Amino acid sequence: MKITRRGLLALTGAAGLLVFTRVGRAQAYPTRSVRIVAGFLAGSTTDIVARLLAHWLQDRLGQPFIVENRPGAGGTLATELVVGALPDGYTLLMTNSAHAINAALDTNQRFNIRRDIAPIGAIVSVPNVMVVNPAVPAATVPDFIAYAKANPGKLNMGSAGMGSSGHLAGELFKMMAGVDLVHVPYRGSPAALSDLLAGQVQVYFAPMPPAIEHIRAGTLRALAVTTATRWAALPELPAVAEFVPGYEAGTWSGLAAPANTSAGVIDVLNMAINAAIADPRIKSTLADMGGLVLGGSPADAAKLLGDEIEKWTKVVTHAGLNQQ
């Protein structure tokens, strides 16, 4: 999911920083605290990225950026809050792959994600990682497929909730590998990981950031990443696609505002995001979490969202998951 990085190099130089300062002052934004609404629990990928970004924005833009967790309905509650907020740049939304998935799943949402939000910028892409409880007798993806086929309907697949990236990554795996797994949705990644560690579920296509320390500690067994190729954070780990050709899934995070937010405010925030992810400290922290920085323009972020909606609509339709 590579996005063009127009302007990113300029932002890292002195000229870019001067432009950034002039635009920020010209727009007189922000003049008070800004809240970033995250639709998932503390400790989730979205929350981790939101807090990292908020800290950087607060330091550079001189006003508090406060992360507010509003979990529920796969991020829908948070989205409704932001869609209904004043388009003044002081209520922002952390977007991610769940927004594309929800648009595919639920045709009766009280908002239209493409119409009712203004994408600001894409921040980071992270793979999901196929992890199993160590008690599962499978050391590789082929081992797991064979074990699942020998035990149809007996293995539980955890997720962070109906329509989460882990849920759809798992549904894609079930479809392409021809296995029967029982989906068990939780209220966020921390709860799903807790029950995976306890053996209540056997497999989870987990977002990389909350899972990576368990993998490194050996308390969970990682079988593969869900990206098309191997991932730099865990280079020894194969990709699912090495065993299930054509398989690819993952998640991403971005920032958005209510529709009709002024172009000046959007530009200030977009430049700030690009500057943040060009900062070696931020880039290193995201890489340590398993993330790949994205960046680019608001138009790039809108295209990413649109492409993801189209992709997951096909998976949802094939799996019969549509909520009419």
ZIGINOR-V991797 format. One record per helix or strand. SS is the DSSP state (hx for helix, st for strand). FROM is the first residue (numbers start at 1). LEN is the number of residues. If there is no record, write none. Layout:
SS|FROM|LEN / SS|FROM|LEN
This chain:
hx|8|5 / hx|14|14 / st|34|5 / hx|45|17 / st|65|5 / hx|73|11 / st|91|6 / hx|97|9 / st|106|1 / hx|113|4 / st|117|10 / st|128|6 / hx|141|10 / st|155|5 / hx|165|13 / st|181|5 / hx|189|10 / st|203|5 / hx|208|10 / st|220|6 / hx|232|3 / st|239|1 / hx|240|3 / st|251|8 / hx|263|16 / hx|280|9 / st|291|3 / hx|298|22 / st|323|1
